[in-house]
Amino acid sequence: MAGVEIHNLHKSYGSLPVMHGVSFDVQQGEFVALVGPSGCGKSTLLRMIAGLEDITGGTVSIGGKLVNEVEPKQRDIAMVFQNYALYPHMNVRENMAFSLKLRGGQKTDIDTRVSEAAAILGMSDYLDRYPRHLSGGQRQRVAMGRAIVRRPAVFLFDEPLSNLDAALRVQMRAEIRGLHDRLGTTSIYVTHDQVEAMTMADRIVVMRAGKVEQFGLPLDLYDRPANAFVGGFIGSPAMNQITGRVENGHFQAAEIRLSLTVTVPDGPVICGLRPEHIDIAAPESAAIKARIERVETTGATMFINAKVGDQFLNVVLNDRHSIAKGDIIGLLPKPGALHLFNSETGARLG
């Protein structure tokens, strides 16, 4: 195992800069997720760590060793791609063993490593099958097995679940995290899905436009987002963000007036309110009166879209209520639920 240190990393394609001074450390044995919208630079960053992309500026160190000029095969990393990258003419055993054979490994050692990896992944009965005879989840296990047999210092995952259906993604999330807990190998995992990041990672790097917006524990990002972007990106459904003003200890926006529990200067702000932190009540006793525009239910959860003036708010309820489109309801933010951000910079206030 080895830690990974990223310091002031820059990347440009010709005169176009795409990475702007990225810095963070991954501790030995830690599982860190890189998350952000498409085009934010997370996969480019992963490829720079792997040595598949040149570094324009800054440093990457693995296990305390500077690797900027080190060839990918010498970095003691193993990478799992989203498209599996399996050889169709090789069976599972041969796919897993291929990299070890290229390195001139002994047959007995290769066979042992392949058998161990197959057992860990539940693929022992599939070693003689070819990729075309496997499901998507089984192919992804083979791709992980090919990485495991190398016994690297660091695993790099580049959106490995993006080609799987929703149910299988949930299953594979648990399997990958369980694999990490069993092997203890340092892992860096790229995903655009914040739910994957929240449920799998020890810490999360939130990226936007080639910069790190926040790096921390999943619940820290959820409870205290550093800015409006992180607040809106982390959490599902997304945080409601209402443009208004702070005046005399209250947030005001059109027909909304809410008491604040933090002290911030009067002036324009963005108020963040998570859908799951809103209760409903009788309109006459609530801080906000709203008209229901849409109701969706999954059985266990109700999703409400409500309109207050010209502002739409999403609400998530874990109890069933007899409400329908067109009803007037009251909305009550839970105590301490408001997040305030600078209206110009998006930075957190208070």
Stockholm file with secondary structure:
# STOCKHOLM 1.0

chainA/1-350         MAGVEIHNLHKSYGSLPVMHGVSFDVQQGEFVALVGPSGCGKSTLLRMIAGLEDITGGTVSIGGKLVNEVEPKQRDIAMVFQNYALYPHMNVRENMAFSLKLRGGQKTDIDTRVSEAAAILGMSDYLDRYPRHLSGGQRQRVAMGRAIVRRPAVFLFDEPLSNLDAALRVQMRAEIRGLHDRLGTTSIYVTHDQVEAMTMADRIVVMRAGKVEQFGLPLDLYDRPANAFVGGFIGSPAMNQITGRVENGHFQAAEIRLSLTVTVPDGPVICGLRPEHIDIAAPESAAIKARIERVETTGATMFINAKVGDQFLNVVLNDRHSIAKGDIIGLLPKPGALHLFNSETGARLG
#=GR chainA/1-350 SS CCCEEEEEEEEEETTEEEEEEEEEEECTTCEEEEECSTTSSHHHHHHHHHTSSCCSEEEEEETTEECTTSCGGGSCEEEECTTCCCCTTSCHHHHHHHHHHHTTCCHHHHHHHHHHHHHHHTCGGGTTCCGGGSCHHHHHHHHHHHHHTTCCSEEEEESTTTTSCHHHHHHHHHHHHHHHHHHCCEEEEEESCHHHHHHHCSEEEEEETTEEEEEECHHHHHHSCSBHHHHHHSSSSCCEEEEEEEETTEEEETTEEEECSSCCCSEEEEEEECGGGEEEECGGGSSEEEEEEEEEECSSCEEEEEEETTEEEEEEESSCCCCCTTCEEEEEECTTCCEEEETTTCBEEC
#=GC SS_cons         CCCEEEEEEEEEETTEEEEEEEEEEECTTCEEEEECSTTSSHHHHHHHHHTSSCCSEEEEEETTEECTTSCGGGSCEEEECTTCCCCTTSCHHHHHHHHHHHTTCCHHHHHHHHHHHHHHHTCGGGTTCCGGGSCHHHHHHHHHHHHHTTCCSEEEEESTTTTSCHHHHHHHHHHHHHHHHHHCCEEEEEESCHHHHHHHCSEEEEEETTEEEEEECHHHHHHSCSBHHHHHHSSSSCCEEEEEEEETTEEEETTEEEECSSCCCSEEEEEEECGGGEEEECGGGSSEEEEEEEEEECSSCEEEEEEETTEEEEEEESSCCCCCTTCEEEEEECTTCCEEEETTTCBEEC
//
